[in-house]
Amino acid sequence: MTEHLRYEVITCPDCNSKQVGEVCSTFVWNSYVHECTGCEYIIMESEWVADSFKTEYKVWQAAEFVTADGMPPAQVQEEKYIGLFRVDHKHQLKAMVKRLGYIYKDCYIEEQEPF
């Protein structure tokens, strides 16, 4: 079963903090479950309220590898798909990518057509 990740800015119904929620999309259904980083409240699908957004971006990260024969490191680019991000402004995208532990400047960004 193939899974696709999408990231949305959501608001916790318990403490009203805004944060990044991960939506896992499969061919069967989407999974909307997130633990609030502020109060540890579990946000379920029925409470999931995504902020409105204007643009979607697909994001990939480049991976670096070294040669196995002990030679000096060779930079080989291989893309790792991170996910689909829905944001109002591109600076929000940078903050979301950073919160997930990726380095924004090492990412490839592709703006998607509005659906």
N, CA, C and O of each residue as an XYZ file, in Angstrom:
460
protein
N       0.848     -1.167      0.000
C       0.000      0.000      0.000
C       0.900      1.239      0.000
O       1.763      1.384      0.866
N       0.697      2.119     -0.962
C       1.494      3.331     -1.082
C       0.891      4.438     -0.232
O      -0.315      4.680     -0.267
N       1.751      5.107      0.535
C       1.307      6.219      1.359
C       1.914      7.503      0.835
O       3.052      7.516      0.366
N       1.157      8.579      0.916
C       1.630      9.902      0.546
C       1.401     10.804      1.737
O       0.350     10.747      2.376
N       2.387     11.642      2.039
C       2.258     12.554      3.164
C       1.903     13.945      2.693
O       2.392     14.418      1.667
N       1.048     14.588      3.455
C       0.676     15.974      3.213
C       0.744     16.679      4.562
O       0.386     16.098      5.586
N       1.193     17.905      4.566
C       1.332     18.652      5.808
C       0.436     19.877      5.776
O       0.391     20.595      4.777
N      -0.275     20.114      6.866
C      -1.177     21.245      6.962
C      -0.936     21.981      8.274
O      -0.543     21.374      9.270
N      -1.171     23.276      8.270
C      -1.134     24.043      9.509
C      -2.499     23.869     10.161
O      -3.527     24.197      9.569
N      -2.499     23.348     11.394
C      -3.752     23.112     12.111
C      -3.734     23.850     13.445
O      -2.682     24.293     13.905
N      -4.899     23.977     14.056
C      -5.037     24.627     15.355
C      -5.558     23.607     16.354
O      -6.543     22.918     16.089
N      -4.895     23.510     17.505
C      -5.326     22.581     18.549
C      -6.646     23.090     19.152
O      -6.731     24.257     19.533
N      -7.679     22.228     19.243
C      -8.946     22.666     19.814
C      -8.874     22.862     21.326
O      -9.752     23.501     21.907
N      -7.841     22.322     21.968
C      -7.720     22.420     23.414
C      -6.969     23.666     23.868
O      -7.416     24.354     24.785
N      -5.811     23.972     23.227
C      -4.989     25.105     23.674
C      -4.843     26.201     22.616
O      -4.184     27.211     22.865
N      -5.448     26.016     21.441
C      -5.418     26.994     20.339
C      -4.037     27.259     19.750
O      -3.860     28.274     19.076
N      -3.055     26.394     19.973
C      -1.739     26.606     19.363
C      -1.757     26.093     17.921
O      -2.376     25.076     17.609
N      -1.060     26.829     17.057
C      -0.944     26.430     15.649
C       0.289     25.555     15.506
O       1.318     25.813     16.131
N       0.183     24.518     14.679
C       1.295     23.601     14.464
C       1.115     22.855     13.159
O       0.093     22.986     12.486
N       2.118     22.072     12.812
C       2.095     21.302     11.573
C       1.502     19.928     11.852
O       1.991     19.185     12.703
N       0.443     19.606     11.121
C      -0.169     18.295     11.228
C       0.151     17.477      9.986
O       0.156     18.004      8.873
N       0.415     16.201     10.177
C       0.767     15.309      9.071
C      -0.458     14.480      8.690
O      -1.064     13.823      9.537
N      -0.809     14.519      7.417
C      -1.928     13.727      6.898
C      -1.326     12.614      6.051
O      -0.586     12.872      5.103
N      -1.645     11.395      6.397
C      -1.163     10.247      5.635
C      -2.287      9.797      4.707
O      -3.337      9.341      5.160
N      -2.053      9.931      3.402
C      -3.058      9.568      2.399
C      -2.726      8.216      1.791
O      -1.611      7.987      1.322
N      -3.693      7.337      1.806
C      -3.547      6.042      1.155
C      -4.684      5.892      0.150
O      -5.544      6.768      0.055
N      -4.697      4.806     -0.591
C      -5.769      4.619     -1.574
C      -7.098      4.333     -0.891
O      -8.145      4.441     -1.530
N      -7.088      3.974      0.378
C      -8.317      3.663      1.104
C      -8.912      4.911      1.762
O     -10.070      5.249      1.518
N      -8.119      5.595      2.598
C      -8.593      6.794      3.295
C      -7.409      7.600      3.805
O      -6.269      7.136      3.771
N      -7.686      8.808      4.276
C      -6.662      9.668      4.870
C      -6.669      9.504      6.379
O      -7.720      9.285      6.981
N      -5.501      9.608      6.989
C      -5.368      9.499      8.438
C      -5.077     10.879      9.025
O      -4.067     11.505      8.704
N      -5.979     11.338      9.887
C      -5.853     12.645     10.537
C      -5.753     12.445     12.044
O      -6.767     12.497     12.740
N      -4.551     12.217     12.557
C      -4.327     12.095     13.993
C      -3.021     12.818     14.297
O      -2.012     12.607     13.625
N      -3.051     13.679     15.322
C      -1.864     14.464     15.650
C      -1.842     14.747     17.145
O      -2.872     15.069     17.738
N      -0.657     14.626     17.755
C      -0.500     14.994     19.162
C      -0.021     16.436     19.239
O       1.009     16.781     18.659
N      -0.760     17.279     19.949
C      -0.421     18.693     20.078
C       0.942     18.840     20.744
O       1.214     18.213     21.768
N       1.789     19.669     20.157
C       3.120     19.895     20.730
C       3.059     20.830     21.929
O       4.023     20.919     22.690
N       1.942     21.528     22.112
C       1.799     22.452     23.233
C       1.241     21.800     24.485
O       1.779     21.977     25.578
N       0.144     21.032     24.323
C      -0.531     20.476     25.507
C      -0.663     18.953     25.471
O      -1.233     18.366     26.391
N      -0.143     18.303     24.420
C      -0.170     16.854     24.239
C      -1.578     16.286     24.021
O      -1.793     15.082     24.158
N      -2.520     17.146     23.685
C      -3.872     16.709     23.354
C      -3.829     15.952     22.029
O      -3.121     16.364     21.110
N      -4.564     14.866     21.919
C      -4.620     14.094     20.675
C      -5.752     14.659     19.817
O      -6.925     14.581     20.182
N      -5.379     15.226     18.675
C      -6.337     15.816     17.750
C      -6.775     14.723     16.779
O      -5.966     14.182     16.025
N      -8.053     14.412     16.810
C      -8.610     13.368     15.961
C      -9.211     13.981     14.697
O      -9.301     15.203     14.580
N      -9.616     13.149     13.767
C     -10.140     13.609     12.479
C     -11.337     14.547     12.643
O     -11.444     15.536     11.919
N     -12.233     14.252     13.580
C     -13.430     15.076     13.757
C     -13.102     16.472     14.289
O     -13.920     17.385     14.172
N     -11.902     16.647     14.877
C     -11.487     17.940     15.426
C     -10.461     18.643     14.536
O     -10.027     19.752     14.849
N     -10.078     18.014     13.445
C      -9.027     18.518     12.557
C      -9.539     19.737     11.801
O     -10.436     19.624     10.966
N      -8.972     20.893     12.092
C      -9.345     22.117     11.391
C      -8.073     22.703     10.800
O      -7.248     23.277     11.511
N      -7.927     22.552      9.494
C      -6.751     23.085      8.806
C      -6.989     24.544      8.481
O      -8.085     24.934      8.078
N      -5.950     25.347      8.659
C      -6.038     26.746      8.266
C      -6.217     26.813      6.756
O      -5.782     25.925      6.024
N      -6.857     27.870      6.310
C      -7.006     28.038      4.866
C      -5.624     28.235      4.251
O      -4.707     28.706      4.924
N      -5.475     27.888      3.011
C      -4.183     28.005      2.346
C      -4.391     28.436      0.914
O      -5.479     28.285      0.358
N      -3.341     28.973      0.320
C      -3.413     29.446     -1.056
C      -2.623     28.580     -2.020
O      -2.983     28.480     -3.193
N      -1.547     27.949     -1.548
C      -0.642     27.254     -2.450
C      -0.223     25.905     -1.877
O      -0.096     25.744     -0.663
N      -0.011     24.940     -2.766
C       0.544     23.645     -2.388
C       1.948     23.534     -2.968
O       2.201     23.977     -4.089
N       2.856     22.944     -2.206
C       4.232     22.732     -2.653
C       4.611     21.276     -2.414
O       4.357     20.733     -1.338
N       5.220     20.642     -3.418
C       5.840     19.334     -3.226
C       7.290     19.601     -2.859
O       7.934     20.472     -3.443
N       7.812     18.842     -1.876
C       9.168     19.079     -1.385
C       9.948     17.772     -1.380
O       9.465     16.742     -0.909
N      11.171     17.834     -1.915
C      12.112     16.711     -1.897
C      13.400     17.173     -1.235
O      13.739     18.355     -1.289
N      14.115     16.250     -0.613
C      15.429     16.560     -0.050
C      16.481     15.743     -0.774
O      16.281     14.564     -1.065
N      17.609     16.387     -1.062
C      18.732     15.683     -1.690
C      19.475     14.895     -0.621
O      19.650     15.375      0.499
N      19.908     13.698     -0.960
C      20.703     12.869     -0.049
C      22.120     12.765     -0.600
O      22.311     12.725     -1.816
N      23.103     12.721      0.274
C      24.501     12.621     -0.153
C      25.049     11.255      0.237
O      24.755     10.742      1.317
N      25.837     10.678     -0.638
C      26.440      9.382     -0.376
C      27.936      9.452     -0.642
O      28.399     10.322     -1.380
N      28.690      8.540     -0.045
C      30.131      8.456     -0.300
C      30.408      7.113     -0.968
O      29.609      6.181     -0.873
N      31.542      7.031     -1.639
C      31.887      5.785     -2.316
C      32.252      4.719     -1.287
O      32.794      5.027     -0.226
N      31.953      3.478     -1.608
C      32.192      2.372     -0.676
C      33.626      1.862     -0.720
O      34.028      1.096      0.156
N      34.415      2.273     -1.727
C      35.765      1.736     -1.864
C      36.830      2.573     -1.156
O      38.020      2.403     -1.421
N      36.425      3.461     -0.275
C      37.383      4.259      0.482
C      37.922      5.468     -0.246
O      38.757      6.192      0.295
N      37.471      5.698     -1.441
C      37.904      6.869     -2.196
C      37.290      8.120     -1.562
O      36.366      8.024     -0.755
N      37.809      9.286     -1.933
C      37.221     10.511     -1.376
C      35.714     10.557     -1.658
O      35.238     10.034     -2.665
N      34.986     11.191     -0.750
C      33.528     11.222     -0.906
C      33.105     11.780     -2.260
O      33.631     12.784     -2.739
N      32.161     11.111     -2.840
C      31.575     11.571     -4.104
C      30.167     12.050     -3.804
O      29.399     11.367     -3.125
N      29.841     13.198     -4.298
C      28.507     13.740     -4.054
C      27.568     13.219     -5.134
O      27.670     13.598     -6.301
N      26.667     12.358     -4.734
C      25.677     11.825     -5.644
C      24.320     12.279     -5.143
O      23.956     12.031     -3.993
N      23.589     12.930     -5.994
C      22.288     13.446     -5.577
C      21.202     12.399     -5.791
O      21.056     11.852     -6.884
N      20.469     12.138     -4.771
C      19.313     11.258     -4.855
C      18.199     11.957     -4.110
O      18.396     12.405     -2.981
N      17.043     12.057     -4.718
C      15.953     12.793     -4.097
C      15.128     11.902     -3.186
O      14.833     10.753     -3.516
N      14.759     12.449     -2.033
C      13.882     11.780     -1.085
C      12.630     12.637     -0.961
O      12.703     13.793     -0.543
N      11.486     12.074     -1.323
C      10.240     12.825     -1.251
C       9.865     13.038      0.206
O       9.775     12.080      0.974
N       9.645     14.299      0.590
C       9.255     14.624      1.966
C       7.741     14.670      2.076
O       7.167     14.043      2.966
N       7.089     15.402      1.187
C       5.634     15.460      1.265
C       5.063     16.666      0.563
O       5.781     17.437     -0.073
N       3.752     16.817      0.689
C       3.008     17.918      0.108
C       2.640     18.884      1.222
O       2.060     18.480      2.230
N       2.969     20.145      1.048
C       2.729     21.153      2.069
C       1.703     22.156      1.567
O       1.780     22.602      0.421
N       0.754     22.512      2.405
C      -0.273     23.494      2.060
C      -0.067     24.719      2.943
O      -0.195     24.636      4.165
N       0.253     25.856      2.326
C       0.565     27.073      3.087
C       0.031     28.306      2.370
O      -0.310     28.258      1.188
N      -0.035     29.413      3.110
C      -0.427     30.695      2.529
C       0.757     31.405      1.889
O       0.622     32.016      0.828
N       1.911     31.324      2.531
C       3.101     32.036      2.067
C       4.297     31.102      2.089
O       4.371     30.192      2.914
N       5.227     31.331      1.183
C       6.399     30.453      1.073
C       7.255     30.465      2.347
O       7.907     29.465      2.649
N       7.269     31.582      3.107
C       8.051     31.598      4.348
C       7.479     30.608      5.371
O       8.219     30.111      6.219
N       6.172     30.315      5.304
C       5.584     29.291      6.166
C       6.112     27.908      5.786
O       6.321     27.056      6.649
N       6.322     27.699      4.502
C       6.868     26.435      4.018
C       8.250     26.192      4.616
O       8.546     25.085      5.066
N       9.091     27.217      4.622
C      10.441     27.103      5.179
C      10.375     26.691      6.652
O      11.126     25.816      7.084
N       9.486     27.313      7.419
C       9.354     26.993      8.843
C       8.849     25.562      9.044
O       9.316     24.866      9.945
N       7.905     25.117      8.217
C       7.368     23.757      8.346
C       8.434     22.717      8.041
O       8.556     21.721      8.754
N       9.209     22.944      6.981
C      10.271     22.010      6.605
C      11.313     21.922      7.721
O      11.786     20.835      8.053
N      11.665     23.066      8.293
C      12.653     23.099      9.375
C      12.149     22.358     10.618
O      12.920     21.653     11.269
N      10.858     22.512     10.955
C      10.290     21.830     12.124
C      10.329     20.317     11.980
O      10.394     19.594     12.973
N      10.289     19.841     10.741
C      10.336     18.401     10.493
C      11.768     17.861     10.490
O      11.982     16.661     10.316
N      12.751     18.753     10.684
C      14.139     18.320     10.794
C      14.926     18.331      9.499
O      16.022     17.774      9.445
N      14.397     18.948      8.454
C      15.104     19.025      7.181
C      15.745     20.401      7.013
O      15.314     21.373      7.634
N      16.764     20.477      6.179
C      17.435     21.741      5.886
C      16.821     22.302      4.616
O      16.941     21.713      3.542
N      16.163     23.441      4.748
C      15.388     24.022      3.650
C      16.233     24.260      2.406
O      15.788     23.980      1.293
N      17.452     24.777      2.585
C      18.285     25.102      1.420
C      18.714     23.854      0.647
O      19.138     23.967     -0.503
N      18.615     22.670      1.251
C      18.945     21.418      0.581
C      17.731     20.754     -0.071
O      17.825     19.633     -0.570
N      16.605     21.444     -0.064
C      15.369     20.870     -0.594
C      15.048     21.411     -1.980
O      15.408     22.533     -2.337
N      14.367     20.582     -2.740
C      13.829     20.991     -4.026
C      12.351     21.294     -3.812
O      11.632     20.491     -3.218
N      11.900     22.436     -4.288
C      10.527     22.879     -4.081
C       9.819     22.959     -5.439
O      10.354     23.533     -6.388
N       8.638     22.392     -5.525
C       7.852     22.454     -6.756
C       6.447     22.959     -6.391
O       5.706     22.307     -5.655
N       6.107     24.137     -6.928
C       4.780     24.691     -6.672
C       3.750     23.936     -7.501
O       3.967     23.664     -8.682
N       2.629     23.600     -6.872
C       1.565     22.850     -7.539
C       0.460     23.791     -7.997
O       0.260     24.862     -7.424
N      -0.239     23.384     -9.013
C      -1.395     24.146     -9.477
C      -2.514     24.036     -8.442
O      -2.697     22.976     -7.843
N      -3.265     25.119     -8.225
C      -4.400     25.028     -7.286
C      -5.390     23.975     -7.770
O      -5.607     23.813     -8.971
N      -5.988     23.261     -6.817
C      -6.931     22.209     -7.217
C      -8.350     22.720     -7.194
O      -9.280     21.974     -7.501
